[in-house]
């Protein structure tokens, strides 16, 4: 399985703090937002917190609603999501509520951390997993996806964990519940730490939702900065999902695929989008429609990424230039796609489409989106 969808969730003050410096945890959320969080937990396969949050907050991390737990069981899921923590040192309190409530638990640690955890007397049934000499997030997420079957991971803190996942381009969504209070204490924990974030200080996340929840404002963002080379970033998945949505908007055809395309600059700015047969042109291709909206001298194209629900064509009968050639001529050298072109209309299409790679472009295939790309084309490929 691919790595889980990683959702970062936190309540923050207006000045960006997670808590104050008092001995008791500062409750920033109200009843309506606590219920919303309970709903998000119930929809998750696993909930993760860092060791620091486990020590300071002593959370239970439960789905509190009996109705939501019953719905999980009716759907064939465990009553509670898997509870996950990470600790490089293995220095954890075996009496914490985390271990003694809810369902299954797993600790990700290092080789040295395993030795420490063996002496602590954790409750039986806790799965202790070493990911090697160092605690690396990709290894943790790989194990959660491949071994534990986690498709959706909710991360509830703390700030260090949130910061690391964002800085490493591993967070798929950020949900912030902004409370109408100020903390104003320099030593209080903040949501995010210092350091380099993808795209640098000028890059912007994409806003997907804002809504009031009691006196809280929920803000949902998704990352926007494309990956580099063959590395797939969380933003790559979001932009590719958008390309698949655009494919569904195409007028149907019995002689051509329905495809969506988005052109995105290196800083995460959407430059253009298009879809097959856009504007009533019966032979327009998605990448062609998107690139036609751009100034060919735009310097951002050289470092841009083209997202296409179907691999850009290298041969076509309707126009002189196939989409692969249009992309190369525009200066773009990175393409992310969900689905290799089948031989439906072009014999040996995959071999012919090697033109992008042969001329120095990186072509990244994200196969978990293939079904979405195929959906508006079921009448052509079954």
C-alpha positions in Angstrom: 0.0 0.0 0.0 1.1 3.6 -0.5 1.9 5.8 2.5 -1.2 6.9 4.5 -3.0 10.2 3.8 -1.5 12.3 6.6 -3.9 14.8 8.2 -2.4 17.2 10.8 -5.0 18.4 13.3 -4.6 21.0 16.1 -6.3 23.8 18.0 -4.3 27.0 18.2 -4.7 30.4 19.7 -5.0 33.5 17.5 -1.3 34.1 18.1 -0.3 30.6 17.1 0.1 28.8 20.4 -0.9 25.2 21.2 -0.9 25.7 25.0 0.2 28.1 27.7 2.9 27.5 30.3 0.5 26.6 33.2 0.5 23.1 34.8 -2.9 22.2 33.3 -3.5 21.8 29.6 -5.1 24.9 28.1 -8.4 23.8 26.4 -8.6 26.0 23.3 -11.6 24.1 21.7 -15.2 24.1 22.8 -17.8 21.3 22.8 -18.7 21.7 19.1 -15.1 21.4 18.0 -14.4 18.5 20.4 -17.3 16.7 18.6 -15.8 17.6 15.2 -12.5 16.1 16.3 -14.2 13.0 17.5 -15.8 12.7 14.0 -12.4 13.0 12.3 -10.9 10.4 14.6 -13.7 8.0 13.8 -13.0 8.4 10.1 -9.3 7.7 10.6 -7.5 4.3 10.5 -4.9 5.5 13.0 -4.2 8.5 15.3 -0.6 9.5 16.1 1.0 11.7 18.7 4.6 12.4 19.5 6.2 11.2 22.8 6.3 14.8 24.1 2.6 15.2 23.8 2.1 11.8 25.4 4.1 12.9 28.4 2.7 16.4 28.9 -1.0 15.8 28.0 -1.5 12.2 28.9 -4.3 11.8 26.3 -6.5 8.8 25.8 -7.1 9.4 22.0 -10.5 7.7 21.9 -13.6 7.9 19.7 -16.0 9.1 22.4 -19.3 8.7 20.5 -20.9 5.3 20.9 -22.7 5.8 17.7 -19.5 6.5 15.8 -17.8 3.5 17.3 -20.8 1.3 16.4 -20.6 2.6 12.8 -17.0 1.6 12.6 -17.8 -1.9 13.8 -20.7 -2.2 11.3 -18.3 -1.2 8.6 -16.0 -4.0 9.5 -13.4 -1.8 11.3 -12.0 -2.0 14.8 -14.1 -0.1 17.4 -11.2 2.3 17.8 -8.5 3.5 15.4 -5.0 2.2 15.9 -3.1 4.5 18.4 0.5 5.4 17.4 3.3 7.1 19.1 6.9 7.8 18.1 9.9 8.0 20.4 13.6 7.8 19.4 14.7 7.2 23.0 11.9 4.9 24.1 11.5 6.9 27.2 7.8 6.5 27.8 5.6 6.2 30.8 4.0 2.7 31.0 1.2 4.1 33.2 0.0 6.7 30.7 -3.6 6.5 29.7 -2.6 6.0 26.1 -1.7 2.3 26.8 -4.7 1.4 28.9 -7.6 2.7 26.8 -8.9 2.0 23.3 -7.8 -0.7 20.9 -4.4 -1.6 19.3 -1.3 0.5 20.0 2.1 0.7 18.2 5.3 2.5 19.1 7.8 3.4 16.4 11.3 3.8 17.8 15.0 3.2 17.0 17.2 0.2 17.7 18.4 1.8 21.0 14.8 2.7 21.8 13.7 -0.9 21.6 16.2 -1.8 24.3 14.8 0.9 26.6 11.2 0.0 25.9 11.8 -3.7 26.8 12.7 -2.6 30.4 9.6 -0.4 30.9 6.9 -3.0 31.2 4.5 -1.8 28.6 1.1 -3.6 28.6 1.0 -6.8 26.6 -0.1 -6.5 23.0 1.7 -3.1 22.4 3.6 -3.5 19.1 7.1 -2.0 19.3 8.7 -1.4 15.9 12.2 -0.2 15.3 12.8 1.6 12.0 16.6 1.4 12.3 19.3 3.5 14.0 17.4 6.7 13.4 13.7 7.6 13.6 12.8 8.5 10.0 9.3 9.6 9.1 9.2 7.9 5.7 10.0 4.6 7.3 7.3 5.1 9.9 4.7 6.0 7.2 5.9 3.1 5.0 5.3 0.6 7.8 1.9 2.1 8.7 0.8 1.7 5.1 2.5 -1.6 4.1 2.2 -3.6 7.3 -0.6 -2.0 9.3 -2.8 -1.2 6.3 -3.4 2.4 7.4 -4.8 4.5 4.6 -5.7 7.6 6.7 -3.6 8.9 9.5 -4.7 11.6 11.9 -1.8 13.4 13.6 -2.7 15.3 16.8 0.7 16.7 17.7 2.7 18.0 19.1 4.3 21.0 17.4 7.6 19.2 16.7 5.8 16.4 14.9 3.7 18.7 12.9 6.7 20.8 11.9 8.8 17.8 10.8 6.0 16.3 8.7 5.3 19.6 7.0 9.0 20.4 6.4 9.6 17.0 4.9 6.6 17.3 2.5 4.8 14.4 4.1 1.6 16.1 5.3 -1.5 15.9 3.0 -3.8 18.2 4.9 -3.7 20.7 7.7 -6.8 21.3 9.9 -6.4 24.2 12.2 -9.1 25.1 14.8 -8.4 28.7 15.6 -9.7 29.8 19.0 -10.6 33.4 19.8 -7.9 33.7 22.6 -4.4 35.0 23.0 -1.7 33.2 24.9 1.2 35.7 24.6 3.8 33.7 26.5 7.2 33.4 24.8 7.9 30.1 26.4 4.6 28.5 25.5 4.6 25.8 22.8 3.8 27.0 19.2 2.2 25.1 16.5 5.2 25.2 14.1 8.9 25.6 14.6 11.6 27.4 12.6 13.4 25.9 9.6 13.0 25.4 5.9 9.5 24.6 4.5 8.8 23.3 1.0 8.9 26.1 -1.5 10.5 28.6 0.8 8.9 31.7 2.5 7.0 32.8 -0.6 5.1 29.5 -1.2 1.5 29.3 -0.1 -0.8 26.4 0.9 -4.1 26.0 -0.9 -7.2 26.9 1.2 -9.9 24.3 0.8 -12.4 25.2 3.5 -13.2 27.6 6.3 -16.2 27.4 8.6 -17.3 28.3 12.1 -17.5 25.6 14.7 -19.1 27.2 17.7 -16.8 30.2 18.4 -13.9 28.4 16.7 -12.9 28.8 13.1 -11.9 25.7 11.3 -9.3 26.3 8.5 -8.3 23.5 6.1 -5.2 23.8 3.9 -3.5 21.4 1.6 0.1 21.7 0.4 0.8 23.2 -3.0 4.6 22.9 -3.7 5.4 20.1 -6.3 8.0 17.5 -5.6 11.3 17.4 -7.3 12.5 14.8 -9.8 11.0 11.4 -9.2 10.1 12.1 -5.5 6.3 12.3 -5.0 5.2 15.0 -2.6 1.9 15.4 -0.8 1.2 18.3 -3.1 1.8 16.1 -6.1 -1.1 13.9 -5.0 -3.4 16.9 -4.5 -2.7 18.4 -7.9 -3.1 15.0 -9.6 -6.4 14.5 -7.9 -7.5 17.9 -9.3 -6.4 16.7 -12.8 -8.6 13.6 -12.3 -11.5 15.9 -11.3 -11.0 17.9 -14.5 -11.1 14.7 -16.5 -14.6 14.1 -15.2 -15.7 17.5 -16.6 -14.9 16.5 -20.2 -17.7 16.1 -22.8 -17.8 12.3 -23.4 -16.4 10.9 -26.5 -16.3 7.5 -28.1 -13.1 8.1 -30.0 -10.9 10.0 -27.4 -10.0 9.8 -23.8 -11.3 12.3 -21.2 -8.2 13.8 -19.5 -7.5 16.7 -17.1 -4.3 18.6 -16.8 -2.9 21.3 -14.4 0.4 23.2 -14.8 1.9 24.2 -11.5 5.0 26.4 -10.8 7.8 25.3 -8.5 6.5 27.6 -5.7 3.0 25.9 -5.8 1.3 28.6 -7.9 -1.3 27.1 -10.3 -0.4 28.5 -13.8 -3.2 26.9 -15.9 -5.6 24.0 -16.2 -7.4 22.4 -19.0 -9.4 19.3 -20.0 -10.1 17.3 -23.2 -12.5 19.0 -25.7 -12.4 22.2 -23.7 -14.4 25.1 -25.2 -16.2 22.9 -27.6 -13.1 21.9 -29.6 -13.7 18.2 -30.3 -10.0 17.4 -30.7 -8.5 19.5 -28.0 -6.3 17.6 -25.5 -6.0 18.5 -21.9 -2.3 19.5 -21.8 -2.7 21.4 -25.0 -5.7 23.4 -23.6 -3.8 24.2 -20.4 -0.5 25.3 -22.1 -2.4 27.4 -24.6 -3.4 29.7 -21.8 0.2 30.5 -20.9 2.8 32.9 -22.3 5.4 30.6 -23.8 8.1 32.9 -22.5 7.0 32.6 -18.9 10.2 31.7 -17.0 8.3 29.7 -14.5 7.6 27.0 -17.0 11.2 25.7 -16.9 10.8 24.5 -13.3 7.0 23.8 -13.5 5.3 20.4 -13.3 2.5 19.3 -15.6 -0.1 17.0 -13.9 -2.1 14.9 -16.3 -4.7 12.2 -15.4 -3.4 10.3 -18.5 0.1 10.1 -19.8 0.6 12.9 -22.4 0.4 11.5 -25.9 3.5 11.2 -28.1 1.5 10.6 -31.2 -1.8 12.0 -32.4 -3.7 12.2 -35.7 -5.8 15.3 -35.0 -3.0 17.9 -34.8 0.6 18.0 -35.9 2.1 18.3 -32.4 1.3 15.7 -29.7 1.1 16.8 -26.1 4.5 15.4 -25.2 6.1 17.7 -27.8 4.1 20.7 -26.6 5.3 20.1 -23.0 8.9 19.8 -24.0 8.7 22.8 -26.3 7.3 24.8 -23.4 10.4 24.0 -21.4 8.6 21.8 -18.8 10.8 18.9 -17.6 8.6 17.2 -15.0 5.3 15.4 -15.6 3.2 13.6 -13.0 0.5 11.2 -14.3 -2.0 8.7 -12.9 -2.3 6.3 -15.8 0.0 5.1 -18.6 -1.7 5.5 -22.0 -3.2 2.2 -23.1 -3.1 0.9 -26.7 -6.8 1.7 -27.2 -6.1 4.3 -30.0 -2.3 4.1 -30.5 -0.6 0.7 -30.9 2.3 0.2 -28.5 1.5 3.6 -26.9 3.7 3.1 -23.8 6.8 2.5 -26.0 6.0 5.5 -28.2 5.5 7.7 -25.2 9.1 7.3 -24.1 9.8 10.6 -25.9 9.5 12.6 -22.7 12.1 10.6 -20.8 14.4 10.4 -23.9 14.5 14.2 -24.0 15.3 14.6 -20.3 11.9 15.0 -18.7 11.1 13.2 -15.5 7.8 11.2 -15.8 6.3 10.2 -12.4 3.5 7.7 -12.3 1.3 7.6 -9.2 -0.7 4.4 -9.7 -3.1 4.8 -6.7 -4.9 7.5 -8.8 -5.3 5.3 -11.8 -8.9 4.3 -11.0 -9.9 7.9 -10.7 -8.3 8.7 -14.1 -10.1 5.7 -15.7 -13.5 6.5 -14.3 -14.7 8.9 -17.0 -13.2 6.5 -19.6 -14.9 3.3 -18.6 -16.9 3.1 -21.8 -13.5 3.0 -23.7 -11.4 0.7 -21.5 -14.0 -1.2 -19.5 
